[in-house]
Amino acid sequence: MEIRKSTAADKSEIETVHIQAFGEQEGPEIAKLVNDLFEDETASPLLSLVAVRNGRIVGHVLCTNASITQTDESLSVQLLAPLAVLPEAQNQGIGTRLVREGLSQLSGSGVALVFVLGHPEYYPRFGFSTAGIIGFEAPYPIAEKNTDAWMVVELKQGIIGKVKGKVQCAEALNQPQYWHE
Ligand SMILES: CC(C)(COP(=O)(O)OP(=O)(O)OC[C@H]1O[C@@H](n2cnc3c(N)ncnc32)[C@H](O)[C@@H]1OP(=O)(O)O)[C@@H](O)C(=O)NCCC(=O)NCCS
């Protein structure tokens, strides 16, 4: 299996991955979000990686530009969303490879913090931990029962504890419907 940056030619296969992974109800909305983020200037710089097996895209992860308001520190921050693997390819380590490669490339380009709103059982394996209790507010309030789904990982040592504030995401993602877990 190969992990590589996506190209414009991958657009419809990427849509299929999200529609199938997130299901009929949520999938089309997530696929549209991905396309909107590709077009959104405020999402740039972004990192879009696909997992390709036997010539077919089986997984996709998107990371887009974000920032932290109320801080003087100029930090490079990204938001990881969404991540999806085709149902028949799940639980084979593909999501893990996409996240690890994504974090490695972001680290190489100087990104300091990566945020995610996701499954609290999944992301800690990559170093993510709860972001709210260490002073990072999500773009929209997260329901109390889901506070552990809002997570952050530090790619540059020494940021957590020094910086706090509200995370501002790309415009396409800055809609309340994307901020429930
Ligand atoms: C979540 C997802 C991206 C994981 O990708 P994957 O390739 O199946 O995951 P991997 O094979 O790398 O890792 C498997 C691990 O993920 C866990 N996992 C899979 N789906 C999960 C979920 N919905 N919640 C929590 N953990 C999950 C598995 O239990 C397994 O855990 P283990 O290693 O402790 O046994 C994939 O299942 C998916 O696309 N799900 C539907 C879309 C979705 O929910 N995306 C949002 C992610 S926040």
The ligand as an SDF file (V2000), in Angstrom:
LIG
                    3D

 48 50  0  0  0  0  0  0  0  0999 V2000
  -11.9100    5.5490   12.2960 C   0  0  0  0  0  0  0  0  0  0  0  0
  -11.1870    4.9950   11.0500 C   0  0  0  0  0  0  0  0  0  0  0  0
  -10.6460    6.1400   10.2210 C   0  0  0  0  0  0  0  0  0  0  0  0
  -10.0420    4.1100   11.5170 C   0  0  0  0  0  0  0  0  0  0  0  0
   -9.3180    3.6490   10.3850 O   0  0  0  0  0  0  0  0  0  0  0  0
   -8.8380    2.1160   10.3020 P   0  0  0  0  0  0  0  0  0  0  0  0
   -7.9540    1.9740    9.1330 O   0  0  0  0  0  0  0  0  0  0  0  0
  -10.0450    1.2590   10.3600 O   0  0  0  0  0  0  0  0  0  0  0  0
   -8.0580    2.0160   11.6770 O   0  0  0  0  0  0  0  0  0  0  0  0
   -6.7310    1.1850   11.9810 P   0  0  0  0  0  0  0  0  0  0  0  0
   -6.7930   -0.1250   11.2960 O   0  0  0  0  0  0  0  0  0  0  0  0
   -5.5590    2.0370   11.7440 O   0  0  0  0  0  0  0  0  0  0  0  0
   -6.8610    1.0370   13.5350 O   0  0  0  0  0  0  0  0  0  0  0  0
   -7.7660    0.1200   14.0490 C   0  0  0  0  0  0  0  0  0  0  0  0
   -8.1100    0.5620   15.4300 C   0  0  0  0  0  0  0  0  0  0  0  0
   -9.0310    1.6460   15.3330 O   0  0  0  0  0  0  0  0  0  0  0  0
  -10.1200    1.4010   16.1600 C   0  0  0  0  0  0  0  0  0  0  0  0
  -11.3040    2.0170   15.6130 N   0  0  0  0  0  0  0  0  0  0  0  0
  -11.8390    1.8470   14.3950 C   0  0  0  0  0  0  0  0  0  0  0  0
  -12.9800    2.5540   14.2880 N   0  0  0  0  0  0  0  0  0  0  0  0
  -13.1320    3.2060   15.4710 C   0  0  0  0  0  0  0  0  0  0  0  0
  -14.1290    4.0550   15.9840 C   0  0  0  0  0  0  0  0  0  0  0  0
  -15.1950    4.3950   15.2660 N   0  0  0  0  0  0  0  0  0  0  0  0
  -13.9650    4.5100   17.2490 N   0  0  0  0  0  0  0  0  0  0  0  0
  -12.8930    4.1620   17.9730 C   0  0  0  0  0  0  0  0  0  0  0  0
  -11.9370    3.3340   17.5530 N   0  0  0  0  0  0  0  0  0  0  0  0
  -12.0720    2.8620   16.3020 C   0  0  0  0  0  0  0  0  0  0  0  0
  -10.2510   -0.0970   16.1480 C   0  0  0  0  0  0  0  0  0  0  0  0
  -10.9660   -0.5470   17.2740 O   0  0  0  0  0  0  0  0  0  0  0  0
   -8.8090   -0.5530   16.2120 C   0  0  0  0  0  0  0  0  0  0  0  0
   -8.3550   -0.4690   17.5380 O   0  0  0  0  0  0  0  0  0  0  0  0
   -7.1920   -1.4210   18.1020 P   0  0  0  0  0  0  0  0  0  0  0  0
   -5.9710   -1.1390   17.2730 O   0  0  0  0  0  0  0  0  0  0  0  0
   -7.0630   -0.9940   19.5240 O   0  0  0  0  0  0  0  0  0  0  0  0
   -7.7170   -2.8110   17.8930 O   0  0  0  0  0  0  0  0  0  0  0  0
  -12.1410    4.1500   10.1790 C   0  0  0  0  0  0  0  0  0  0  0  0
  -12.6690    3.1100   10.9590 O   0  0  0  0  0  0  0  0  0  0  0  0
  -13.2790    4.9340    9.5460 C   0  0  0  0  0  0  0  0  0  0  0  0
  -13.1590    5.4240    8.4330 O   0  0  0  0  0  0  0  0  0  0  0  0
  -14.4150    5.0030   10.2360 N   0  0  0  0  0  0  0  0  0  0  0  0
  -15.6010    5.6800    9.7280 C   0  0  0  0  0  0  0  0  0  0  0  0
  -15.3510    7.1450    9.5310 C   0  0  0  0  0  0  0  0  0  0  0  0
  -15.0010    7.8370   10.8150 C   0  0  0  0  0  0  0  0  0  0  0  0
  -15.5960    7.5990   11.8700 O   0  0  0  0  0  0  0  0  0  0  0  0
  -14.0200    8.7670   10.7230 N   0  0  0  0  0  0  0  0  0  0  0  0
  -13.7420    9.6600   11.8130 C   0  0  0  0  0  0  0  0  0  0  0  0
  -12.5090    9.3480   12.5290 C   0  0  0  0  0  0  0  0  0  0  0  0
  -12.4650   10.4490   13.9040 S   0  0  0  0  0  0  0  0  0  0  0  0
  1  2  1  0
  2  3  1  0
  2  4  1  0
  2 36  1  0
  4  5  1  0
  5  6  1  0
  6  7  2  0
  6  8  1  0
  6  9  1  0
  9 10  1  0
 10 11  2  0
 10 12  1  0
 10 13  1  0
 13 14  1  0
 14 15  1  0
 15 16  1  0
 15 30  1  0
 16 17  1  0
 17 18  1  0
 17 28  1  0
 18 19  1  0
 18 27  1  0
 19 20  2  0
 20 21  1  0
 21 22  1  0
 21 27  2  0
 22 23  1  0
 22 24  2  0
 24 25  1  0
 25 26  2  0
 26 27  1  0
 28 29  1  0
 28 30  1  0
 30 31  1  0
 31 32  1  0
 32 33  2  0
 32 34  1  0
 32 35  1  0
 36 37  1  0
 36 38  1  0
 38 39  2  0
 38 40  1  0
 40 41  1  0
 41 42  1  0
 42 43  1  0
 43 44  2  0
 43 45  1  0
 45 46  1  0
 46 47  1  0
 47 48  1  0
M  END
$$$$
